[in-house]
Amino acid sequence: MDLSTLSVSQLRELQQQIPAELKKREAKEKTEALNKLRDMAKTLGYSLEELLAKEATSKAAGAKVRVKYRHPENAALEWTGRGRKPKWVEAWLANGGNLDNLLV
């Protein structure tokens, strides 16, 4: 398509039609992709919904880590024991405290 042959009004009309056409084509491509994925899952003996549900539950199961340590005077200060030690734990240890005293 040679855009240089179009008038300004034709170009503006084309510009207004493009977003709607893009939206329609993207929806069509997504539907086709979803159908292909369903067919692939079906050939493996699963439904796509079943596979996605398993994925969601496995992610949700590991999302929350139980608190392992809590400050004895301020219960709002908690630590799971993973990652870097919080400043309140560092201060507790620097003052001669023991991590065992903070166990929940």
C-alpha positions as a Markdown table, in Angstrom:
| # | Residue | x | y | z |
|---|---|---|---|---|
| 1 | Met | 0.0 | 0.0 | 0.0 |
| 2 | Asp | 1.5 | 3.3 | -1.1 |
| 3 | Leu | 0.5 | 5.9 | 1.6 |
| 4 | Ser | 1.8 | 8.8 | -0.5 |
| 5 | Thr | -1.1 | 8.5 | -2.9 |
| 6 | Leu | -3.7 | 8.9 | -0.1 |
| 7 | Ser | -5.2 | 12.2 | 0.9 |
| 8 | Val | -4.9 | 13.6 | 4.4 |
| 9 | Ser | -8.6 | 12.7 | 5.1 |
| 10 | Gln | -8.0 | 9.2 | 3.8 |
| 11 | Leu | -4.9 | 8.8 | 6.0 |
| 12 | Arg | -6.9 | 10.1 | 9.1 |
| 13 | Glu | -9.7 | 7.6 | 8.3 |
| 14 | Leu | -7.1 | 4.8 | 8.0 |
| 15 | Gln | -5.5 | 5.9 | 11.3 |
| 16 | Gln | -8.9 | 5.6 | 13.1 |
| 17 | Gln | -9.5 | 2.1 | 11.6 |
| 18 | Ile | -6.2 | 0.7 | 12.6 |
| 19 | Pro | -6.7 | 0.4 | 16.4 |
| 20 | Ala | -10.0 | -1.5 | 16.0 |
| 21 | Glu | -8.5 | -3.8 | 13.4 |
| 22 | Leu | -5.5 | -4.5 | 15.6 |
| 23 | Lys | -7.7 | -5.3 | 18.6 |
| 24 | Lys | -9.8 | -7.7 | 16.4 |
| 25 | Arg | -6.8 | -9.5 | 15.0 |
| 26 | Glu | -5.1 | -9.8 | 18.4 |
| 27 | Ala | -8.2 | -11.4 | 19.8 |
| 28 | Lys | -8.3 | -13.8 | 16.9 |
| 29 | Glu | -4.7 | -14.7 | 17.3 |
| 30 | Lys | -5.1 | -15.3 | 21.1 |
| 31 | Thr | -8.1 | -17.5 | 20.5 |
| 32 | Glu | -6.1 | -19.6 | 17.9 |
| 33 | Ala | -3.2 | -19.9 | 20.3 |
| 34 | Leu | -5.5 | -21.0 | 23.1 |
| 35 | Asn | -7.1 | -23.6 | 20.8 |
| 36 | Lys | -3.6 | -24.9 | 19.8 |
| 37 | Leu | -2.6 | -25.2 | 23.5 |
| 38 | Arg | -5.8 | -27.0 | 24.3 |
| 39 | Asp | -5.1 | -29.5 | 21.5 |
| 40 | Met | -1.6 | -30.0 | 22.6 |
| 41 | Ala | -2.7 | -30.7 | 26.2 |
| 42 | Lys | -5.4 | -33.0 | 24.9 |
| 43 | Thr | -2.8 | -35.1 | 23.0 |
| 44 | Leu | -0.9 | -35.5 | 26.2 |
| 45 | Gly | -4.0 | -36.6 | 28.0 |
| 46 | Tyr | -4.8 | -33.5 | 30.0 |
| 47 | Ser | -7.1 | -30.5 | 29.7 |
| 48 | Leu | -5.4 | -27.1 | 29.5 |
| 49 | Glu | -7.5 | -25.9 | 32.5 |
| 50 | Glu | -6.2 | -28.9 | 34.6 |
| 51 | Leu | -2.6 | -28.1 | 33.8 |
| 52 | Leu | -3.1 | -24.4 | 34.6 |
| 53 | Ala | -4.8 | -25.3 | 37.9 |
| 54 | Lys | -1.9 | -27.5 | 38.9 |
| 55 | Glu | 0.5 | -24.6 | 38.2 |
| 56 | Ala | -1.5 | -22.1 | 40.2 |
| 57 | Thr | -1.7 | -24.4 | 43.2 |
| 58 | Ser | 2.0 | -25.2 | 43.2 |
| 59 | Lys | 2.9 | -21.5 | 43.1 |
| 60 | Ala | 0.4 | -20.6 | 45.9 |
| 61 | Ala | 1.6 | -23.4 | 48.1 |
| 62 | Gly | 5.2 | -22.0 | 48.3 |
| 63 | Ala | 4.3 | -18.3 | 48.5 |
| 64 | Lys | 4.2 | -17.9 | 52.3 |
| 65 | Val | 7.1 | -18.9 | 54.6 |
| 66 | Arg | 6.4 | -19.4 | 58.2 |
| 67 | Val | 7.9 | -17.0 | 60.7 |
| 68 | Lys | 10.8 | -18.6 | 62.6 |
| 69 | Tyr | 12.0 | -15.7 | 64.8 |
| 70 | Arg | 10.2 | -13.0 | 66.7 |
| 71 | His | 11.4 | -10.1 | 68.9 |
| 72 | Pro | 10.6 | -10.9 | 72.5 |
| 73 | Glu | 9.4 | -7.3 | 73.3 |
| 74 | Asn | 8.0 | -6.2 | 69.9 |
| 75 | Ala | 5.9 | -9.0 | 68.3 |
| 76 | Ala | 5.6 | -6.9 | 65.1 |
| 77 | Leu | 9.3 | -7.6 | 64.4 |
| 78 | Glu | 9.5 | -11.1 | 62.7 |
| 79 | Trp | 11.9 | -12.9 | 60.5 |
| 80 | Thr | 11.6 | -16.2 | 58.6 |
| 81 | Gly | 15.2 | -17.0 | 58.9 |
| 82 | Arg | 15.7 | -16.7 | 55.2 |
| 83 | Gly | 17.8 | -14.0 | 53.5 |
| 84 | Arg | 19.7 | -11.3 | 55.2 |
| 85 | Lys | 19.3 | -10.8 | 58.9 |
| 86 | Pro | 17.1 | -7.8 | 59.8 |
| 87 | Lys | 18.7 | -5.0 | 61.7 |
| 88 | Trp | 16.8 | -5.9 | 64.9 |
| 89 | Val | 18.3 | -9.4 | 64.8 |
| 90 | Glu | 21.8 | -8.0 | 64.2 |
| 91 | Ala | 21.4 | -5.7 | 67.2 |
| 92 | Trp | 20.1 | -8.5 | 69.3 |
| 93 | Leu | 23.2 | -10.6 | 68.5 |
| 94 | Ala | 25.6 | -7.7 | 68.9 |
| 95 | Asn | 24.2 | -7.2 | 72.4 |
| 96 | Gly | 25.1 | -10.8 | 73.3 |
| 97 | Gly | 21.7 | -12.3 | 72.6 |
| 98 | Asn | 21.2 | -15.8 | 71.1 |
| 99 | Leu | 19.1 | -16.7 | 68.1 |
| 100 | Asp | 17.6 | -19.5 | 70.1 |
| 101 | Asn | 16.0 | -17.0 | 72.4 |
| 102 | Leu | 14.1 | -15.5 | 69.4 |
| 103 | Leu | 12.6 | -18.8 | 68.2 |
| 104 | Val | 8.8 | -18.9 | 67.8 |
